[in-house]
Amino acid sequence: MSEQAFLVLAALAGEPTHGYGVVQAVAELSKGRVALRVGTLYGVLDRLAADGLVELDREEAHEGRLRRYYRLTNDGERVLAHEAQRLAENARVATERLRQRGLRPATGGVA
């Protein structure tokens, strides 16, 4: 799973969110490392929807434009939980290997 897809799922874990809200949430969750463009976002959402991980929740008119709100499906929740656990385990293994070499992994971002 790509980092972008993982962060989109994480952004939708709280409540149904419209596209621009997802873009903002991804930027916040990644501390600015991942800046999704709108075209990229909808490509990711389309793939996640095709996989049954997200679905359209509702559409609302806002300032003359239609806002589409997306939400996680039950499968999306399970996949996000599994992926989060997998990534945490990978990070734990890498951190342990670095410590064995006497190195201290960076905390809080890119070194």
trRosetta pair geometry for C-beta under 8 A, 3 or more apart (Angstrom, degrees):
i j d omega theta_ij theta_ji phi_ij phi_ji
1 5 5.1 -118 -175 84 90 124
1 6 5.4 107 127 -59 118 92
1 79 7.7 136 -79 165 150 110
1 83 5.5 -33 42 -122 150 140
2 5 4.6 95 57 7 85 101
2 6 6.9 -148 94 -5 45 86
2 44 7.6 -112 70 -118 128 110
3 6 5.6 -55 -147 38 32 114
3 7 6.2 28 157 -16 67 108
3 30 7.9 81 160 -106 114 129
3 34 6.4 -155 128 -85 113 141
4 7 6.0 -61 -148 40 27 106
4 8 6.3 29 154 -20 65 106
4 26 7.5 23 -145 -153 65 143
4 34 6.3 177 -95 -164 71 135
4 36 6.4 117 -144 -94 108 107
4 40 6.9 -88 -158 157 153 114
4 44 5.4 -120 132 -95 112 145
5 8 5.7 -52 -146 34 32 112
5 9 6.5 32 154 -17 64 104
5 44 5.4 -162 -89 -156 70 108
5 47 7.0 -69 -104 89 123 123
5 48 6.2 163 -147 -70 98 108
6 9 5.9 -57 -154 36 30 110
6 10 6.3 29 150 -18 65 108
6 80 7.5 130 -148 -127 65 76
6 83 5.7 -146 -117 138 105 142
6 84 8.0 142 -162 -70 110 68
6 87 7.5 79 -150 -46 154 148
7 10 5.3 -50 -143 39 36 114
7 11 6.2 43 153 -25 66 102
7 26 4.5 85 139 -133 122 92
7 29 5.5 165 -149 88 99 134
7 30 5.9 -13 -119 -50 147 111
7 34 5.8 157 18 76 171 157
8 11 5.6 -50 -147 33 32 114
8 12 6.5 20 156 -10 63 108
8 22 6.0 29 -137 -175 81 123
8 26 6.4 -12 -76 -81 58 123
8 36 7.7 83 -75 -78 100 158
8 41 7.1 149 -103 -144 125 76
8 44 5.2 160 -25 132 160 133
8 45 6.7 -141 -177 -73 147 71
8 48 6.6 -137 104 -35 131 155
8 54 7.6 -61 136 -47 110 151
9 12 6.0 -66 -150 43 30 103
9 13 6.7 54 148 -52 63 92
9 48 7.0 -175 -71 -132 90 142
9 53 6.5 -50 -102 156 114 126
9 54 7.3 -137 -102 -58 71 109
9 72 6.5 76 -154 -101 76 114
9 76 5.9 -162 -136 -176 104 98
9 79 7.0 -102 -139 95 157 101
9 80 4.4 -166 146 -90 127 112
9 83 7.5 81 72 49 152 143
10 13 5.5 -29 -155 -8 37 122
10 25 7.9 -166 104 142 81 113
10 29 5.7 130 109 -153 129 162
10 80 6.5 156 -72 -152 59 124
10 84 7.8 113 -89 -78 107 114
11 14 7.8 -57 172 16 36 99
11 17 6.4 -92 144 55 95 157
11 21 7.7 155 168 127 117 77
11 22 4.9 108 122 -142 146 71
11 25 3.6 123 -137 105 107 131
11 26 5.4 -51 -57 -58 139 71
11 29 6.3 -121 -74 -13 83 142
12 16 7.4 13 -151 -118 89 35
12 17 5.9 -134 -105 28 68 110
12 22 6.8 -3 -59 -108 87 108
12 54 6.1 27 109 -114 175 117
12 70 5.9 -60 -114 109 134 96
12 71 6.0 160 -176 -141 112 33
12 72 4.9 143 120 -44 111 87
12 76 7.3 -32 96 150 128 143
13 72 6.2 32 -97 -23 47 146
13 77 7.3 112 -127 -113 83 77
13 80 6.2 -169 -86 143 114 165
14 17 7.6 60 65 -44 97 118
15 71 7.5 -51 171 -112 37 101
16 57 3.8 -49 -128 19 143 173
16 58 7.0 66 151 21 158 92
16 69 4.3 59 154 159 112 114
16 70 6.4 175 -152 81 78 26
16 71 4.1 -49 -91 -67 85 102
17 21 4.1 -131 -175 101 102 126
17 22 5.2 133 112 -60 121 77
17 25 6.6 -11 -177 -11 168 144
17 69 6.3 160 78 -148 10 80
17 70 6.5 -32 64 56 64 76
17 71 7.8 124 13 -83 62 59
18 21 4.9 91 57 11 69 110
18 22 7.2 -130 102 -10 34 88
18 60 7.9 -86 -78 43 128 104
18 62 8.0 -38 -93 10 171 151
18 67 4.3 -29 -125 -179 144 109
18 68 6.3 125 -135 72 79 42
18 69 5.1 -54 -71 -88 68 66
18 70 7.6 118 -112 8 26 76
19 22 5.6 -55 -152 30 32 111
19 23 6.7 33 152 -19 66 101
19 38 6.7 57 155 -139 128 87
19 41 5.8 115 -161 125 96 140
19 42 6.9 -6 -127 -70 132 87
19 45 7.5 -72 -107 -35 93 156
19 67 7.5 -146 19 -153 87 75
19 68 6.4 48 -29 62 101 89
19 70 7.6 74 -69 -3 62 115
20 23 5.4 -46 -151 31 39 116
20 24 6.5 38 151 -16 66 103
20 38 7.9 -19 -85 -101 71 102
20 67 8.0 -68 17 -130 102 107
21 24 5.7 -54 -149 38 33 110
21 25 6.1 33 153 -19 67 108
22 25 5.6 -55 -143 39 31 111
22 26 6.2 34 157 -21 66 105
22 36 7.5 -37 120 65 90 153
22 41 6.1 131 96 -155 122 127
22 45 7.7 91 96 -71 173 119
22 70 7.1 8 -57 48 138 121
23 26 6.0 -55 -150 34 26 110
23 27 6.7 26 153 -17 61 106
23 36 5.0 -131 -123 71 79 106
23 38 7.0 -38 -73 -84 142 63
23 41 5.8 -65 -74 -74 91 149
24 27 5.8 -57 -152 36 32 111
24 28 6.3 28 152 -16 66 108
25 28 5.6 -57 -147 40 33 111
25 29 6.0 32 157 -19 69 108
26 29 5.8 -53 -138 39 29 110
26 30 6.0 10 165 -2 64 114
26 34 5.5 -80 157 101 103 113
26 35 8.0 144 106 -115 107 23
26 36 5.2 43 77 -7 153 120
26 41 8.0 -157 2 -104 151 105
27 30 6.4 -70 -143 49 22 97
27 32 5.8 28 -173 -98 83 47
27 34 6.8 -138 -94 83 46 66
27 35 5.8 40 -99 -104 102 65
27 36 7.5 -119 -50 16 83 81
28 31 7.5 22 -177 -76 30 35
29 34 8.0 -24 78 50 88 117
30 33 4.3 -111 157 50 107 90
30 34 4.0 80 30 22 176 96
31 109 6.7 -104 100 -91 148 107
32 35 7.1 6 -165 -61 57 95
33 109 7.9 -180 -63 -136 121 91
33 110 7.8 131 -106 -28 123 114
36 40 5.2 -142 -160 87 79 115
36 41 4.6 87 154 -67 130 93
36 44 7.5 -70 -137 11 132 141
37 40 4.6 88 56 9 81 107
37 41 6.9 -144 91 -11 39 87
38 41 5.5 -52 -148 31 32 115
38 42 6.6 22 160 -12 66 104
39 42 6.2 -58 -148 38 29 103
39 43 6.5 32 153 -20 63 107
40 43 5.6 -57 -151 35 32 114
40 44 6.4 31 153 -17 67 105
41 44 5.8 -60 -153 37 30 109
41 45 6.2 27 152 -17 67 108
42 45 5.3 -48 -138 40 37 114
42 46 6.1 45 157 -25 65 102
43 46 5.8 -51 -148 33 28 113
43 47 6.6 25 154 -15 62 105
44 47 5.9 -57 -151 37 31 108
44 48 6.2 27 154 -16 67 109
45 48 5.7 -57 -143 41 31 110
45 49 6.1 33 156 -21 66 107
45 54 6.2 -80 -149 84 74 146
45 70 6.1 -113 -142 -88 122 164
46 49 5.7 -55 -145 37 28 111
46 50 6.3 30 154 -21 63 106
47 50 5.6 -52 -147 35 31 112
47 51 6.4 23 154 -11 63 109
48 51 5.7 -61 -149 43 31 108
48 53 4.4 -82 -172 69 85 112
48 54 4.4 39 124 14 118 110
48 76 7.1 56 179 -111 109 115
49 52 7.6 47 -178 -72 33 22
49 53 7.4 -97 -73 52 24 67
49 54 5.3 -62 -75 77 68 83
49 55 6.2 112 -129 -96 90 47
49 56 7.6 29 -119 -30 134 76
49 70 7.9 -98 -73 -137 107 121
51 75 8.0 -146 134 121 81 131
52 55 7.9 0 -152 -58 47 100
52 73 5.9 -71 163 55 69 160
52 75 5.1 26 121 61 103 151
52 76 7.6 -147 124 -47 57 83
53 72 6.9 -40 164 -144 68 73
53 73 6.0 -151 -163 35 20 104
53 75 5.7 -102 -99 103 56 96
53 76 3.6 108 -174 -93 68 88
53 79 5.6 -55 -119 40 119 146
53 80 8.0 124 -167 -39 116 89
54 70 5.1 21 173 176 121 116
54 71 6.7 163 -154 83 77 30
54 72 5.9 -54 -102 -103 71 41
54 73 6.4 -154 -94 -10 16 87
54 76 5.5 86 -63 -92 57 152
55 70 7.0 162 83 -151 26 75
55 71 6.4 -25 62 62 74 78
55 73 5.5 75 -9 -63 108 102
56 59 7.3 -6 -179 -48 119 87
56 68 6.0 -61 -133 -170 102 107
56 69 7.4 95 -166 75 61 54
56 70 6.2 -55 -105 -101 41 67
57 69 4.3 -59 62 107 112 98
57 70 6.0 153 -5 -133 96 11
57 71 4.2 81 -67 -11 119 111
58 68 7.9 -180 94 -151 37 49
58 69 5.0 8 55 46 75 116
59 66 5.5 -2 -176 -174 112 104
59 67 6.8 158 -157 80 58 47
59 68 5.3 -23 -102 -100 83 64
59 69 7.2 -164 -81 14 32 78
60 66 7.4 150 78 -155 31 57
60 67 5.0 -19 64 59 83 101
60 69 7.0 38 3 -21 103 112
61 64 7.2 8 -175 -105 98 11
61 65 7.2 149 -155 76 60 29
61 66 6.0 -39 -97 -96 59 59
61 67 7.5 149 -116 13 9 82
62 65 5.8 -34 70 67 73 81
62 66 7.8 110 23 -129 76 13
62 67 4.7 24 11 -18 124 123
72 76 3.7 -148 -160 98 86 130
72 77 5.2 106 140 -55 134 75
72 80 6.9 -47 -131 -11 143 138
73 76 4.5 107 45 0 67 103
73 77 7.3 -125 95 -4 41 82
74 77 5.7 -48 -153 31 35 113
74 78 6.6 32 150 -15 64 104
75 78 5.7 -56 -150 39 35 111
75 79 6.1 33 154 -18 69 107
76 79 5.8 -54 -141 39 30 109
76 80 6.1 31 158 -19 64 107
77 80 5.9 -55 -146 37 27 111
77 81 6.4 26 156 -18 63 107
78 81 5.8 -56 -148 37 29 110
78 82 6.3 28 155 -17 65 108
79 82 5.7 -55 -146 39 31 111
79 83 6.1 28 157 -18 66 109
80 83 5.8 -57 -142 40 28 109
80 84 6.2 31 157 -21 64 107
81 84 5.8 -54 -146 35 28 112
81 85 6.5 26 155 -17 62 107
82 85 5.8 -59 -152 37 30 110
82 86 6.3 30 152 -21 66 108
83 86 5.5 -52 -145 36 33 114
83 87 6.3 31 157 -17 66 106
84 87 6.0 -55 -146 39 28 108
84 88 6.3 30 154 -20 63 108
85 88 5.7 -54 -146 36 30 112
85 89 6.4 30 155 -19 64 106
86 89 5.9 -57 -151 36 29 110
86 90 6.4 29 152 -17 64 106
87 90 5.6 -53 -147 37 33 113
87 91 6.3 34 153 -19 66 105
88 91 5.7 -54 -148 37 31 112
88 92 6.4 35 151 -23 64 104
89 92 5.5 -50 -147 33 33 114
89 93 6.5 33 154 -18 65 103
90 93 5.8 -53 -149 36 32 110
90 94 6.3 28 155 -15 65 108
91 94 5.8 -56 -145 40 31 109
91 95 6.1 33 156 -21 66 108
92 95 5.8 -56 -146 37 27 111
92 96 6.4 28 156 -19 63 107
93 96 5.9 -57 -150 36 28 111
93 97 6.5 28 154 -19 64 106
94 97 5.7 -55 -149 36 32 111
94 98 6.4 32 153 -18 65 105
94 105 7.3 89 121 -93 94 139
95 98 5.8 -55 -150 36 31 111
95 99 6.4 31 153 -19 65 106
95 105 5.0 -71 -118 -10 82 147
96 99 5.7 -54 -147 36 32 111
96 100 6.5 38 152 -24 64 103
97 100 5.6 -50 -151 30 33 115
97 101 6.9 21 153 -9 62 105
98 101 5.9 -65 -156 42 34 105
98 103 4.3 -82 -178 80 88 107
98 104 7.1 121 137 -112 117 7
98 105 5.1 105 78 -57 160 89
99 102 7.5 51 -174 -74 35 15
99 103 7.0 -104 -77 64 27 59
99 104 7.3 49 -96 -98 72 50
99 105 7.8 -53 -49 -14 80 93
106 109 6.7 -73 140 76 122 47
106 110 6.9 37 105 -180 159 15
106 111 3.8 -149 -64 -64 146 102
